[in-house]
Amino acid sequence: MHISQPQERVTAPHRHASGQLFGAMRGLLSVAADSGQWVVPASHCVWMPPHHVHALRSHGPFAGWSVYVDEASCGNLPAAPCVMRVSGLLREAVGRASEWDAGVFDARQARVAGVILDEIAATPHEPFGLPLPTNPRLLRVARAVLDDLADERGVEALAAWAGVSPRTLARRFTVETGFTPSAWRQRARILRALELLAAGQPVTTIALDLGYDNVSAFIAMFKRVMGVTPGRYGEGREQLARKTKKPTANGWLF
């Protein structure tokens, strides 16, 4: 299934007997599971095994997709929640399956469903998501940063807003996420930049959207983290897209 709505989507913590693979078609998702919390960009998806408590929140309007897998079919799939890249094959198979009506699969549909299961089982897990803190006040800070990545408030201003000391914020944030607050924001900006590059946005526009007054500073930060400039990264994605992407029957690409 796929869902689109003009407002943010918030799903309260819940669990179900089926496994679930889900992701966004654009934007960033905050995902909470019984094993931790993280942020996932549209280029990646989350596998949630049966009976695991989970919740999600989109940052801005939501457009996303979800695949539910009967518990009996989850035996060969990952036993713990994980993040994986959305391959071209998985993208097309999910797009095709979203067109089906409820009911028993015919032979062709069963083969497509088998492809989805194979991709979930075979796709390497990636530590690509951005960890979220669990402390309520730190989580409030993290969500505020995600909601406005162009916000330049430093640790002292964010600490005053959250009602904690700057030293406590910096120390606890690093302990809970593995990143200093500034490095965490930088990584969140990288995730957003990757999504905007995939959507074909110009590098200058991306830099301004992310709060950089100097485009050169954004390019230097991107190259330091990713190993290539954003322009080169975008060119590589375009070349790959020309080789692999085709519209589905209803024109839905995510």
RODO-2510 file (C-alpha; in nm, 4 decimals, decimal comma):
residues 254
     n   res          X          Y          Z
     1     m     0,0000     0,0000     0,0000
     2     h     0,1014     0,3634    -0,0327
     3     i    -0,0294     0,6684     0,1510
     4     s    -0,0028     1,0405     0,0777
     5     q    -0,1306     1,3204     0,2999
     6     p    -0,0631     1,6973     0,3169
     7     q     0,0167     1,6938     0,6877
     8     e     0,2801     1,5103     0,8869
     9     r     0,2045     1,1513     0,9792
    10     v     0,2384     1,0360     1,3380
    11     t     0,1851     0,6713     1,4275
    12     a     0,1702     0,5859     1,7966
    13     p     0,3702     0,2898     1,9316
    14     h     0,2058    -0,0368     1,8323
    15     r     0,2846    -0,3938     1,7301
    16     h     0,1268    -0,6519     1,5022
    17     a     0,1685    -1,0168     1,4093
    18     s     0,2801    -0,9399     1,0541
    19     g     0,6210    -0,8162     0,9534
    20     q     0,6350    -0,4737     0,7917
    21     l     0,8663    -0,3068     0,5423
    22     f     0,8086     0,0670     0,5114
    23     g     0,9659     0,3863     0,3874
    24     a     0,9005     0,7339     0,2531
    25     m     0,8775     0,8500    -0,1048
    26     r     1,0241     1,1833     0,0031
    27     g     1,1433     1,3445     0,3230
    28     l     1,2782     1,1994     0,6452
    29     l     1,1113     0,9577     0,8851
    30     s     1,1774     0,9342     1,2568
    31     v     1,1337     0,5698     1,3538
    32     a     1,1152     0,4363     1,7073
    33     a     1,1461     0,0639     1,7785
    34     d     1,1966    -0,1460     2,0879
    35     s     1,5645    -0,1674     1,9940
    36     g     1,6258     0,2061     1,9421
    37     q     1,5326     0,5174     1,7479
    38     w     1,6724     0,6566     1,4243
    39     v     1,6066     0,8814     1,1233
    40     v     1,5754     0,7312     0,7756
    41     p     1,5836     0,9114     0,4378
    42     a     1,3675     0,8254     0,1365
    43     s     1,6517     0,6315    -0,0265
    44     h     1,6238     0,3701     0,2504
    45     c     1,3524     0,1679     0,4205
    46     v     1,2932    -0,0056     0,7529
    47     w     1,2205    -0,3726     0,8149
    48     m     1,0166    -0,4369     1,1285
    49     p     0,9783    -0,8066     1,2233
    50     p     0,6524    -0,9372     1,3742
    51     h     0,5612    -0,8390     1,7316
    52     h     0,8168    -0,5570     1,7604
    53     v     0,6828    -0,2329     1,9057
    54     h     0,7384     0,0576     1,6675
    55     a     0,6206     0,4107     1,5890
    56     l     0,7011     0,6701     1,3250
    57     r     0,6778     1,0393     1,2543
    58     s     0,7283     1,2167     0,9239
    59     h     0,8906     1,5581     0,9097
    60     g     0,6486     1,7556     0,6984
    61     p     0,3816     1,6195     0,4588
    62     f     0,3862     1,2421     0,4291
    63     a     0,4131     1,0271     0,1197
    64     g     0,5134     0,6724     0,1967
    65     w     0,4661     0,3042     0,1330
    66     s     0,4324    -0,0126     0,3356
    67     v     0,4460    -0,3866     0,2749
    68     y     0,2960    -0,6296     0,5277
    69     v     0,4348    -0,9841     0,5415
    70     d     0,2419    -1,2681     0,7001
    71     e     0,4230    -1,4035     1,0052
    72     a     0,4497    -1,7488     0,8500
    73     s     0,6555    -1,5971     0,5660
    74     c     0,9016    -1,4153     0,7950
    75     g     1,1115    -1,7174     0,8925
    76     n     1,3987    -1,6353     0,6553
    77     l     1,3776    -1,2587     0,7040
    78     p     1,5804    -1,0498     0,9536
    79     a     1,4847    -1,1207     1,3143
    80     a     1,5623    -0,7670     1,4352
    81     p     1,4585    -0,4237     1,3051
    82     c     1,7016    -0,2909     1,0469
    83     v     1,7570    -0,0266     0,7798
    84     m     1,8269    -0,1180     0,4179
    85     r     1,8607     0,0632     0,0875
    86     v     1,5607     0,0583    -0,1470
    87     s     1,6909    -0,1238    -0,4563
    88     g     1,5466    -0,0614    -0,8001
    89     l     1,4063    -0,4140    -0,8054
    90     l     1,2374    -0,3737    -0,4680
    91     r     1,0999    -0,0349    -0,5711
    92     e     0,9362    -0,1757    -0,8822
    93     a     0,8033    -0,4887    -0,7113
    94     v     0,6420    -0,2853    -0,4322
    95     g     0,4968    -0,0440    -0,6850
    96     r     0,3400    -0,3327    -0,8740
    97     a     0,2047    -0,4965    -0,5579
    98     s     0,0425    -0,1702    -0,4466
    99     e    -0,1949    -0,1988    -0,7436
   100     w    -0,3386    -0,5337    -0,6341
   101     d    -0,6814    -0,5808    -0,4870
   102     a    -0,7173    -0,7752    -0,1624
   103     g    -0,7569    -1,1481    -0,1999
   104     v    -0,5660    -1,4631    -0,2894
   105     f    -0,2602    -1,4112    -0,5114
   106     d    -0,2592    -1,5563    -0,8592
   107     a     0,0606    -1,7174    -0,9919
   108     r     0,2029    -1,3930    -1,1322
   109     q     0,1352    -1,2008    -0,8127
   110     a     0,2889    -1,4787    -0,6043
   111     r     0,6099    -1,4481    -0,8063
   112     v     0,6254    -1,0709    -0,7479
   113     a     0,5598    -1,1264    -0,3755
   114     g     0,8455    -1,3768    -0,3759
   115     v     1,0752    -1,1128    -0,5247
   116     i     0,9856    -0,8741    -0,2415
   117     l     1,0646    -1,1409     0,0181
   118     d     1,3925    -1,2248    -0,1551
   119     e     1,4950    -0,8581    -0,1562
   120     i     1,4166    -0,8178     0,2149
   121     a     1,6204    -1,1282     0,2923
   122     a     1,9180    -1,0499     0,0674
   123     t     1,9618    -0,6719     0,0910
   124     p     2,2548    -0,5811     0,3206
   125     h     2,1690    -0,3905     0,6365
   126     e     2,3112    -0,0392     0,6551
   127     p     2,3964     0,1777     0,9570
   128     f     2,2599     0,4667     0,7501
   129     g     1,9899     0,5917     0,9800
   130     l     2,0593     0,8732     1,2184
   131     p     2,0206     0,7643     1,5833
   132     l     1,7727     0,9569     1,7976
   133     p     1,8231     1,0200     2,1694
   134     t     1,5803     0,8600     2,4133
   135     n     1,5814     1,1270     2,6840
   136     p     1,2566     1,3287     2,6339
   137     r     1,4233     1,6710     2,6413
   138     l     1,7037     1,5626     2,4105
   139     l     1,4512     1,4037     2,1766
   140     r     1,2624     1,7339     2,1699
   141     v     1,5831     1,9086     2,0633
   142     a     1,6520     1,6496     1,7924
   143     r     1,3019     1,6812     1,6490
   144     a     1,3260     2,0596     1,6464
   145     v     1,6490     2,0336     1,4460
   146     l     1,4917     1,7895     1,1996
   147     d     1,1865     2,0114     1,1545
   148     d     1,4081     2,3046     1,0506
   149     l     1,7478     2,1940     0,9252
   150     a     1,8315     2,5543     0,8306
   151     d     1,8075     2,6566     1,1976
   152     e     2,1528     2,7719     1,3081
   153     r     2,0935     2,7738     1,6843
   154     g     2,3972     2,6435     1,8708
   155     v     2,4166     2,4191     2,1763
   156     e     2,3664     2,7032     2,4239
   157     a     2,0486     2,8310     2,2536
   158     l     1,9056     2,4821     2,2096
   159     a     1,9857     2,3956     2,5707
   160     a     1,8092     2,7077     2,6975
   161     w     1,5065     2,6261     2,4791
   162     a     1,4943     2,2673     2,6097
   163     g     1,5540     2,3625     2,9727
   164     v     1,8877     2,1844     3,0217
   165     s     2,2418     2,3078     3,0701
   166     p     2,4625     2,3292     2,7585
   167     r     2,7126     2,0903     2,9155
   168     t     2,4438     1,8315     2,9934
   169     l     2,2961     1,8619     2,6442
   170     a     2,6318     1,8175     2,4728
   171     r     2,7428     1,5295     2,6944
   172     r     2,4167     1,3334     2,7042
   173     f     2,3448     1,3860     2,3345
   174     t     2,6820     1,2387     2,2454
   175     v     2,6345     0,9429     2,4802
   176     e     2,2868     0,8599     2,3458
   177     t     2,3485     0,9095     1,9721
   178     g     2,7229     0,8659     1,9229
   179     f     2,7387     1,2162     1,7699
   180     t     2,7972     1,5614     1,9127
   181     p     2,4951     1,7903     1,8563
   182     s     2,6726     1,9733     1,5720
   183     a     2,7865     1,6497     1,4048
   184     w     2,4337     1,5078     1,4420
   185     r     2,2824     1,8111     1,2677
   186     q     2,5443     1,7853     0,9947
   187     r     2,4528     1,4201     0,9353
   188     a     2,0822     1,5093     0,9254
   189     r     2,1612     1,7723     0,6631
   190     i     2,3535     1,5153     0,4596
   191     l     2,0539     1,2793     0,4630
   192     r     1,8267     1,5598     0,3460
   193     a     2,0791     1,6645     0,0795
   194     l     2,0947     1,3097    -0,0587
   195     e     1,7179     1,3089    -0,0954
   196     l     1,7108     1,6499    -0,2675
   197     l     1,9927     1,5488    -0,5034
   198     a     1,7964     1,2349    -0,5931
   199     a     1,4983     1,4614    -0,6730
   200     g     1,7141     1,6654    -0,9117
   201     q     1,7382     1,9830    -0,7025
   202     p     2,0292     2,2194    -0,7914
   203     v     2,3193     2,2208    -0,5469
   204     t     2,2748     2,5944    -0,4788
   205     t     1,9084     2,5463    -0,3880
   206     i     1,9941     2,2577    -0,1560
   207     a     2,2644     2,4588     0,0187
   208     l     2,0250     2,7488     0,0825
   209     d     1,7461     2,5147     0,1987
   210     l     1,9835     2,3637     0,4533
   211     g     2,0871     2,7018     0,5950
   212     y     2,4209     2,7526     0,4209
   213     d     2,4854     3,1133     0,3168
   214     n     2,7988     2,9994     0,1372
   215     v     2,7487     2,7266    -0,1245
   216     s     3,1202     2,6463    -0,1136
   217     a     3,0916     2,5618     0,2564
   218     f     2,8112     2,3155     0,1812
   219     i     3,0100     2,1536    -0,1000
   220     a     3,3159     2,1209     0,1238
   221     m     3,1094     1,9630     0,4046
   222     f     2,9421     1,7211     0,1631
   223     k     3,2732     1,6133     0,0099
   224     r     3,4302     1,5670     0,3531
   225     v     3,1504     1,3319     0,4597
   226     m     3,0651     1,1563     0,1306
   227     g     3,4035     1,1582    -0,0444
   228     v     3,2680     1,3321    -0,3587
   229     t     3,1137     1,6701    -0,4333
   230     p     2,7315     1,6892    -0,4456
   231     g     2,7504     1,7568    -0,8184
   232     r     2,9481     1,4380    -0,8820
   233     y     2,7193     1,2425    -0,6527
   234     g     2,4133     1,3686    -0,8420
   235     e     2,5691     1,2813    -1,1781
   236     g     2,6308     0,9253    -1,0599
   237     r     2,2695     0,8880    -0,9484
   238     e     2,1403     1,0220    -1,2817
   239     q     2,3517     0,7733    -1,4763
   240     l     2,2256     0,4873    -1,2593
   241     a     1,8650     0,6072    -1,2893
   242     r     1,8807     0,6128    -1,6694
   243     k     1,9902     0,2491    -1,6615
   244     t     1,7452     0,1166    -1,4019
   245     k     1,4316     0,3281    -1,3553
   246     k     1,1106     0,2731    -1,5470
   247     p     0,7629     0,4048    -1,4569
   248     t     0,5181     0,1607    -1,3063
   249     a     0,1748     0,1177    -1,4600
   250     n     0,0343     0,4080    -1,2577
   251     g     0,3463     0,6246    -1,2911
   252     w     0,4323     0,5843    -0,9226
   253     l     0,7995     0,6106    -0,8383
   254     f     0,9347     0,6480    -0,4848
***
